[in-house]
Amino acid sequence: MNQPTFFSFRSLQIALAVLACCGTGNALAASATAASNGTVVTPIAVAKTSDLAFGKFAASATAGSVTLSPNGARTFTGGVVAAGGTSTAAKFDVTGQAGLTYAITLGGSTQLTDGTSTMAFAPISDTSASAITTGNVSTGTLTGGAQSIYVGGVLTVGANQVANTYTGTVTATVDYN
């Protein structure tokens, strides 16, 4: 009678050995879990708060230019002279998530026109109302959730430029970095 118990015990040993070797495939499996998250921030927005105005000036037989700094100060070259009027830099107010940086792209007209004649326009911009006369700012930081962009420019006035009111546009586009 001991022999059937031995065979049963031996059969059990073989069955356990087969399960240990082959198993169900989970004996060598492992897993880990990673947390996932995302943060929604305040959307970035931009609004124009003042238009760009070069003021009034007179052309002569000599070409020249009017340069308007981001602080609104005008300078003249060549045969162009001041003739009164108010000059202001364009101002765009940017709002969004405090502390984030953003890209600035200026667009709009590359010239001002009266419908027939034109004058070339090149923007000058800064995030402070500075007295710079060249260059454009390409990034900003929303300190406290807000910042302003000031846009002046250089207007190229032709010799004997036709007297009239010339118009164009300046567009500020902003996007989080």
Residue pairs with C-beta under 8 A, 6 or more apart in sequence:
20 27
41 96
41 97
41 100
41 176
42 95
42 96
42 97
42 145
43 96
44 94
44 95
44 96
44 97
44 100
44 102
44 142
44 174
44 175
44 176
45 94
45 95
45 96
46 92
46 93
46 94
46 95
46 149
46 172
46 173
46 174
47 92
47 93
47 95
48 90
48 91
48 92
48 172
49 91
49 92
49 93
49 148
50 88
50 89
50 90
50 91
51 88
51 90
52 68
52 88
52 89
52 90
52 151
52 152
52 153
52 170
53 85
53 86
53 87
53 88
54 66
54 68
54 74
54 87
54 153
54 155
55 66
55 74
55 82
55 83
55 84
55 85
55 86
55 87
56 82
56 83
56 84
56 85
57 66
57 76
57 80
57 81
57 82
57 83
57 85
57 157
58 80
58 81
58 83
59 79
59 80
59 157
59 158
59 159
59 160
59 161
59 163
60 78
60 79
60 80
60 81
60 159
60 160
61 79
61 159
61 160
62 78
62 79
62 159
63 78
63 79
63 156
63 157
63 158
63 159
64 76
64 77
64 78
64 79
64 80
64 157
65 76
65 77
65 78
65 80
65 154
65 155
65 156
65 157
66 74
66 75
66 76
66 80
66 154
66 155
66 157
67 74
67 75
67 76
67 77
67 124
67 133
67 152
67 153
67 154
67 155
68 74
68 87
68 89
68 124
68 152
68 153
68 154
68 155
69 75
69 89
69 124
69 130
69 131
69 132
69 133
69 152
70 89
70 124
70 125
70 126
70 128
70 129
70 130
70 131
70 132
70 150
70 151
70 152
71 89
71 129
71 130
71 131
71 150
71 152
72 87
72 88
72 89
72 129
72 152
73 87
73 131
74 82
74 87
75 133
76 82
78 157
79 159
80 157
89 129
89 150
89 151
89 152
90 150
90 151
90 152
90 170
90 172
91 148
91 149
91 150
91 151
92 148
92 149
92 151
92 172
93 146
93 147
93 148
94 102
94 140
94 142
94 146
94 147
94 148
94 149
94 174
95 142
95 145
95 146
96 102
96 142
96 145
96 176
97 142
97 145
97 176
98 142
98 143
98 144
98 145
99 141
99 142
99 143
100 141
100 142
100 176
100 177
101 139
101 140
101 141
101 142
101 176
101 177
102 139
102 140
102 141
102 142
102 174
102 175
102 176
102 177
103 138
103 139
103 174
103 175
103 176
103 177
104 125
104 136
104 137
104 138
104 139
104 140
104 149
104 172
104 173
104 174
105 138
105 172
105 173
105 174
105 175
106 123
106 125
106 136
106 151
106 170
106 171
106 172
106 173
107 170
107 171
107 173
108 123
108 168
108 169
108 170
108 171
109 121
109 168
109 169
109 170
110 120
110 121
110 122
111 118
111 119
111 120
111 121
111 168
112 118
112 119
112 121
112 155
112 166
112 167
112 168
113 119
113 166
113 167
113 168
114 162
114 164
114 165
114 166
114 167
116 162
117 158
117 161
117 162
117 164
117 166
118 166
119 155
119 156
119 157
119 158
119 161
119 166
120 155
120 156
121 153
121 154
121 155
121 156
121 168
122 153
122 154
122 156
123 136
123 151
123 152
123 153
123 170
124 132
124 133
124 134
124 135
124 136
124 151
124 152
124 153
124 154
125 135
125 136
125 137
125 149
125 150
125 151
125 152
126 132
126 135
126 137
126 149
126 150
127 137
127 140
127 147
127 148
127 149
127 150
128 150
129 150
130 150
133 154
137 149
139 177
140 147
140 149
140 174
141 147
149 172
149 174
151 170
151 172
153 170
